[in-house]
């Protein structure tokens, strides 16, 4: 009998020891996720529920640290385990009890409605349909009645990028400060592109004027070269409807030349905007405050705090709008939701959103259940933020 009890105690110790090892292993896995915020930075979203008794912040199960642990367990073929009595679980239970008890739920507070909403064009509203080399090749072949064999479009694109970067480095902002016209700034880029892919100079000189004019004024401003980003038109319709009901004016601020208006017109979206500002017109490119201030002047808005700017480029749009004193909005896709180390070395105030729909949601002009994903200084939680970059 004594031997049996001893064996029983020994067996219980073995089981307990195995459980401790397994628990330590699982904690180690979950810690690897939790201690790597850069990998998951900005992807965490929380749902804020407002009641007449309390404000409960309930982490989204799909992106909370607990769900990361669950994901790790699933990879091991194990069921997800959630510690009992955790703070997140208690908050969820309290929020659920409040809802079941029939408490009045109030809408979250919103920021003041701006007088002007501006946005960048490229990447947010419009994007190229194909690489630029395709259009260079097509127009040149057209001028030779398609009787010549030309390099592949990729070679034209590489040559164009090289010539463009060199020209921009020598004469920034499309030559505005140097007193050049936009045509004078672009012509050497086009010319060098053709030379670098192997065209003899004497042959190029015969057709270059016609090729340049067709590329510059027609091909590269047409609906064949540009298209609207997915879901932009429905969102712009909603913003315009809000505008007609007394909402904010709408504007575009973009680092480009005077052809920006032509591109927007050819894509049939120019009518959405009260203000269009190019960097050439303002005399400086973003993040310089001048394009933003010129947009305010054109719209008749005096206070930059009453202007909201939306953009995908952090260094140009977010930094520039914040420098001008505007409500700066960083529009990012979740998979690209992070800051580079050099960006973290600075400091700016901005809000992060996923798309144009989020702006409508902020002011109760869209689906009230839609989440607005923003980030605080830790880049992991919802909220208006101040970060160092």
C-alpha positions as CSV (number, residue, x, y, z in Angstrom):
1,X,0.0,0.0,0.0
2,X,2.8,2.4,0.9
3,X,4.5,1.6,-2.4
4,X,1.4,2.3,-4.3
5,X,1.0,5.8,-2.6
6,X,4.7,6.5,-3.4
7,X,4.2,5.6,-7.0
8,X,1.1,7.8,-7.1
9,X,3.0,10.8,-5.7
10,X,5.8,10.2,-8.2
11,X,3.4,10.0,-11.1
12,X,1.7,13.3,-10.0
13,X,5.1,15.0,-9.8
14,X,5.9,13.8,-13.3
15,X,2.6,15.1,-14.7
16,X,3.0,18.4,-12.9
17,X,6.6,18.7,-14.3
18,X,5.5,18.0,-17.8
19,X,2.7,20.6,-17.5
20,X,5.2,23.2,-16.3
21,X,7.5,22.5,-19.2
22,X,4.6,22.8,-21.6
23,X,3.4,26.0,-20.0
24,X,6.9,27.5,-20.2
25,X,7.1,26.5,-23.8
26,X,3.8,28.1,-24.7
27,X,4.7,31.3,-22.8
28,X,7.9,31.5,-24.6
29,X,6.1,31.3,-28.0
30,X,3.6,34.0,-27.0
31,X,6.4,36.2,-25.7
32,X,8.2,36.0,-29.0
33,X,5.1,37.6,-30.6
34,X,4.5,40.1,-27.9
35,X,8.1,41.2,-27.7
36,X,8.2,41.9,-31.5
37,X,6.0,45.0,-31.9
38,X,7.8,46.0,-35.1
39,X,6.5,43.0,-36.8
40,X,2.9,43.7,-35.8
41,X,3.2,47.5,-35.4
42,X,0.1,49.4,-36.1
43,X,-2.0,46.4,-37.0
44,X,-3.8,46.4,-33.6
45,X,-7.2,47.9,-33.6
46,X,-9.5,48.3,-30.6
47,X,-13.2,48.7,-30.4
48,X,-14.4,51.5,-28.1
49,X,-17.8,51.0,-26.5
50,X,-19.5,53.9,-24.8
51,X,-22.1,53.5,-22.1
52,X,-23.7,55.8,-19.5
53,X,-21.6,54.1,-16.7
54,X,-18.2,53.4,-18.1
55,X,-15.9,53.5,-21.2
56,X,-14.7,50.0,-22.0
57,X,-11.9,49.5,-24.5
58,X,-12.2,46.0,-25.8
59,X,-9.3,44.7,-27.9
60,X,-10.2,43.2,-31.2
61,X,-9.6,39.4,-30.7
62,X,-8.2,39.1,-34.2
63,X,-5.2,41.4,-33.3
64,X,-4.8,41.4,-29.6
65,X,-1.7,39.7,-27.9
66,X,-4.0,36.9,-26.7
67,X,-5.0,36.1,-30.3
68,X,-1.4,36.1,-31.3
69,X,-0.8,33.4,-28.7
70,X,-3.8,31.5,-30.1
71,X,-2.3,31.8,-33.6
72,X,0.9,30.3,-32.3
73,X,-1.0,27.4,-30.7
74,X,-2.9,26.7,-33.9
75,X,0.4,26.4,-35.8
76,X,1.4,23.7,-33.3
77,X,-1.9,21.9,-33.8
78,X,-3.1,22.9,-30.3
79,X,-6.4,24.6,-29.3
80,X,-6.1,28.3,-28.3
81,X,-5.8,28.9,-24.6
82,X,-6.9,32.0,-22.8
83,X,-6.0,32.7,-19.2
84,X,-9.0,32.8,-17.0
85,X,-9.7,36.1,-15.3
86,X,-7.5,38.1,-17.6
87,X,-8.1,41.9,-17.8
88,X,-9.3,41.7,-21.5
89,X,-11.7,39.0,-20.7
90,X,-13.2,40.9,-17.7
91,X,-13.6,44.0,-19.8
92,X,-15.4,42.1,-22.5
93,X,-17.7,40.5,-20.0
94,X,-18.5,43.8,-18.4
95,X,-19.2,45.4,-21.8
96,X,-21.4,42.4,-22.7
97,X,-23.3,42.7,-19.4
98,X,-23.9,46.4,-20.0
99,X,-25.3,45.7,-23.4
100,X,-27.5,42.9,-22.1
101,X,-28.7,45.1,-19.3
102,X,-30.2,47.5,-21.9
103,X,-28.0,50.5,-21.0
104,X,-28.1,53.5,-23.4
105,X,-25.1,53.5,-25.7
106,X,-23.8,56.8,-26.7
107,X,-21.8,57.6,-29.9
108,X,-18.1,58.3,-29.4
109,X,-17.2,62.0,-29.6
110,X,-16.0,63.3,-33.0
111,X,-13.6,66.0,-33.9
112,X,-14.9,69.3,-35.3
113,X,-16.0,69.2,-38.9
114,X,-13.2,70.7,-41.1
115,X,-13.8,73.5,-43.5
116,X,-11.5,71.9,-46.1
117,X,-10.4,68.4,-46.8
118,X,-7.4,68.0,-49.1
119,X,-5.7,64.9,-50.4
120,X,-2.8,63.8,-52.5
121,X,-3.6,62.5,-55.9
122,X,-1.0,59.8,-56.8
123,X,-1.6,56.6,-54.9
124,X,-4.6,57.7,-53.1
125,X,-6.9,58.9,-55.9
126,X,-5.2,57.8,-59.1
127,X,-2.5,55.5,-60.2
128,X,-0.7,54.6,-63.5
129,X,-2.2,51.9,-65.6
130,X,1.2,50.5,-66.7
131,X,4.9,51.3,-66.6
132,X,5.9,54.5,-68.3
133,X,8.2,52.7,-70.8
134,X,5.2,51.2,-72.5
135,X,3.9,54.6,-73.6
136,X,7.4,55.7,-74.8
137,X,7.7,52.6,-76.9
138,X,4.2,52.8,-78.3
139,X,4.4,56.5,-79.3
140,X,7.8,56.1,-80.9
141,X,6.6,53.0,-82.9
142,X,3.6,55.0,-84.1
143,X,5.8,57.7,-85.5
144,X,7.6,55.1,-87.5
145,X,4.3,53.5,-88.7
146,X,5.2,50.4,-86.6
147,X,7.9,49.4,-89.0
148,X,10.7,49.4,-86.5
149,X,11.8,46.9,-83.8
150,X,12.2,48.5,-80.5
151,X,13.5,47.4,-77.1
152,X,11.1,46.0,-74.5
153,X,9.1,48.6,-72.4
154,X,11.2,47.7,-69.3
155,X,14.3,49.2,-70.9
156,X,12.5,52.5,-71.6
157,X,11.3,52.5,-68.0
158,X,14.7,52.1,-66.5
159,X,16.2,54.8,-68.8
160,X,13.3,57.1,-67.9
161,X,13.7,56.7,-64.2
162,X,17.5,57.3,-64.4
163,X,17.0,60.5,-66.5
164,X,14.2,61.7,-64.2
165,X,16.1,61.3,-61.0
166,X,19.1,63.1,-62.4
167,X,17.0,66.0,-63.6
168,X,15.0,66.3,-60.4
169,X,18.3,66.3,-58.4
170,X,19.7,69.2,-60.5
171,X,16.4,71.2,-60.8
172,X,13.9,70.3,-58.1
173,X,10.2,70.8,-58.4
174,X,10.0,70.6,-62.1
175,X,12.3,73.5,-62.7
176,X,10.0,76.1,-61.1
177,X,12.7,77.8,-59.0
178,X,15.1,77.9,-62.1
179,X,12.4,79.7,-64.1
180,X,11.9,76.8,-66.5
181,X,8.5,75.9,-68.0
182,X,7.4,72.4,-67.3
183,X,8.0,71.5,-71.0
184,X,11.6,72.7,-70.8
185,X,12.1,70.6,-67.7
186,X,10.6,67.4,-69.1
187,X,12.0,67.6,-72.7
188,X,15.6,66.6,-71.8
189,X,14.3,63.6,-69.7
190,X,12.4,62.3,-72.7
191,X,15.3,62.9,-75.1
192,X,17.8,61.1,-72.9
193,X,15.4,58.2,-72.3
194,X,15.4,57.5,-76.1
195,X,19.2,58.0,-76.4
196,X,19.9,55.6,-73.5
197,X,17.9,52.7,-75.1
198,X,20.0,53.0,-78.2
199,X,18.4,55.4,-80.7
200,X,20.9,57.1,-83.0
201,X,20.9,60.9,-82.3
202,X,20.3,61.8,-85.9
203,X,17.3,59.5,-86.2
204,X,15.9,60.8,-82.9
205,X,16.2,64.4,-83.9
206,X,14.0,63.9,-86.9
207,X,11.0,62.8,-84.9
208,X,11.6,64.0,-81.4
209,X,9.4,67.1,-81.4
210,X,6.4,65.2,-82.6
211,X,7.1,62.3,-80.2
212,X,7.6,64.7,-77.2
213,X,4.4,66.6,-77.9
214,X,2.3,63.5,-78.2
215,X,3.7,61.9,-75.1
216,X,3.7,65.1,-73.0
217,X,0.3,66.6,-73.9
218,X,-1.7,63.5,-74.9
219,X,-0.5,60.0,-74.0
220,X,0.8,60.6,-70.5
221,X,-2.2,62.6,-69.4
222,X,-4.9,60.3,-70.9
223,X,-7.2,57.8,-69.3
224,X,-5.0,55.2,-71.0
225,X,-2.1,56.1,-68.7
226,X,-4.0,56.8,-65.5
227,X,-6.9,55.2,-63.7
228,X,-8.8,55.8,-60.4
229,X,-7.9,53.7,-57.4
230,X,-10.4,51.0,-56.5
231,X,-13.4,52.3,-54.5
232,X,-12.4,56.0,-54.9
233,X,-15.4,57.0,-57.0
234,X,-18.1,55.9,-54.5
235,X,-16.2,57.6,-51.7
236,X,-15.8,60.8,-53.7
237,X,-19.5,60.7,-54.4
238,X,-20.2,60.6,-50.7
239,X,-17.8,63.3,-49.9
240,X,-19.3,65.5,-52.7
241,X,-22.8,64.8,-51.3
242,X,-21.6,65.9,-47.9
243,X,-20.1,69.0,-49.5
244,X,-23.4,69.9,-51.1
245,X,-25.1,69.6,-47.7
246,X,-22.8,72.2,-46.2
247,X,-19.8,70.0,-45.4
248,X,-16.1,70.8,-46.1
249,X,-14.7,71.9,-49.4
250,X,-12.5,69.4,-51.2
251,X,-9.1,69.9,-52.7
252,X,-6.1,68.1,-54.2
253,X,-2.4,68.9,-53.3
254,X,0.1,67.1,-55.4
255,X,3.8,67.3,-56.3
256,X,3.4,67.6,-60.1
257,X,3.2,70.2,-62.9
258,X,0.2,72.0,-64.5
259,X,-0.9,68.8,-66.2
260,X,-2.4,67.6,-63.0
261,X,-5.7,69.4,-63.8
262,X,-5.7,67.7,-67.3
263,X,-5.2,64.3,-65.8
264,X,-8.0,64.7,-63.3
265,X,-10.3,66.1,-66.0
266,X,-9.6,63.2,-68.3
267,X,-10.5,60.8,-65.6
268,X,-13.7,62.7,-64.9
269,X,-12.9,63.5,-61.3
270,X,-11.9,67.1,-61.5
271,X,-15.5,68.2,-60.7
272,X,-15.2,66.8,-57.2
273,X,-12.7,69.4,-56.1
274,X,-13.0,73.1,-55.2
275,X,-9.2,73.5,-55.1
276,X,-6.3,71.9,-57.1
277,X,-2.7,72.8,-56.2
278,X,0.4,71.6,-57.9
279,X,3.9,71.9,-56.4
280,X,5.0,73.9,-59.4
281,X,2.2,76.4,-58.9
282,X,3.1,76.8,-55.2
283,X,6.8,77.1,-55.8
284,X,7.8,74.2,-53.5
285,X,7.1,70.5,-53.2
286,X,5.9,68.7,-50.1
287,X,6.7,68.5,-47.2
288,X,7.3,72.3,-47.6
289,X,4.2,74.0,-46.1
290,X,3.7,76.3,-49.1
291,X,1.5,73.9,-51.2
292,X,-0.8,73.4,-48.2
293,X,-1.0,77.1,-47.4
294,X,-1.8,77.9,-51.0
295,X,-4.7,75.4,-50.9
296,X,-6.0,77.1,-47.8
297,X,-5.8,80.5,-49.5
298,X,-7.6,79.3,-52.6
299,X,-10.4,77.8,-50.5
300,X,-10.7,80.9,-48.3
301,X,-9.8,79.1,-45.1
302,X,-7.8,81.0,-42.6
303,X,-7.2,78.5,-39.8
304,X,-5.0,75.5,-40.7
305,X,-6.6,73.6,-37.8
306,X,-9.8,73.6,-39.8
307,X,-8.1,71.7,-42.7
308,X,-7.7,67.9,-42.9
309,X,-5.1,66.5,-45.3
310,X,-5.0,62.9,-46.5
311,X,-2.0,61.2,-48.0
312,X,-0.2,57.9,-48.3
313,X,3.3,59.3,-48.3
314,X,4.4,59.8,-44.7
315,X,7.4,62.0,-45.4
316,X,5.6,64.3,-47.8
317,X,1.9,64.3,-46.9
318,X,1.9,63.6,-43.2
319,X,4.9,65.7,-42.3
320,X,4.0,68.5,-44.6
321,X,0.4,68.8,-43.5
322,X,1.5,68.7,-39.8
323,X,4.1,71.4,-40.5
324,X,1.4,73.6,-41.9
325,X,-0.7,73.1,-38.8
326,X,-3.3,70.9,-40.4
327,X,-5.1,67.8,-39.2
328,X,-2.7,65.3,-40.8
329,X,-4.1,61.9,-41.8
330,X,-1.9,59.0,-42.9
331,X,-3.8,56.6,-45.2
332,X,-2.1,53.2,-45.1
333,X,-2.8,49.6,-45.9
334,X,-2.5,47.3,-42.8
335,X,0.4,45.4,-44.3
336,X,2.5,48.6,-44.7
337,X,1.6,50.0,-41.3
338,X,5.0,50.9,-39.9
339,X,7.5,53.7,-39.6
340,X,11.1,53.5,-40.7
341,X,13.8,54.3,-38.1
342,X,14.6,57.6,-39.7
343,X,11.0,58.6,-39.5
344,X,10.8,57.7,-35.8
345,X,13.6,60.2,-35.1
346,X,11.3,63.1,-35.7
347,X,8.1,64.2,-34.1
348,X,4.7,65.0,-35.6
349,X,1.0,64.6,-34.7
350,X,-1.1,62.6,-37.1
351,X,-3.9,60.1,-37.3
352,X,-3.8,56.9,-39.2
353,X,-6.7,55.6,-41.2
354,X,-7.2,52.8,-43.7
355,X,-9.1,54.6,-46.6
356,X,-11.3,57.5,-47.5
357,X,-14.3,55.7,-46.0
358,X,-12.8,56.2,-42.5
359,X,-13.0,60.0,-42.9
360,X,-16.8,59.7,-43.5
361,X,-17.0,57.4,-40.5
362,X,-15.3,60.0,-38.3
363,X,-18.1,62.5,-38.9
364,X,-21.0,60.0,-38.9
365,X,-21.4,60.0,-42.6
366,X,-20.9,56.3,-43.2
367,X,-21.5,53.0,-41.5
368,X,-21.4,53.7,-37.7
369,X,-20.0,50.2,-37.0
370,X,-16.9,50.8,-39.1
371,X,-13.6,50.9,-37.2
372,X,-11.1,53.7,-37.7
373,X,-7.6,52.3,-37.2
374,X,-5.2,54.7,-35.7
375,X,-2.0,54.4,-33.6
376,X,-0.5,56.0,-30.5
377,X,3.1,56.6,-29.7
378,X,3.6,52.9,-29.1
379,X,2.2,52.2,-32.6
380,X,0.0,49.5,-31.3
381,X,-3.2,51.1,-30.0
382,X,-6.1,53.1,-31.3
383,X,-6.1,56.9,-30.8
384,X,-4.9,60.3,-31.8
385,X,-1.1,60.1,-31.6
386,X,2.2,61.8,-31.3
387,X,5.1,59.7,-32.5
388,X,8.8,60.2,-32.8
389,X,10.1,59.4,-36.2
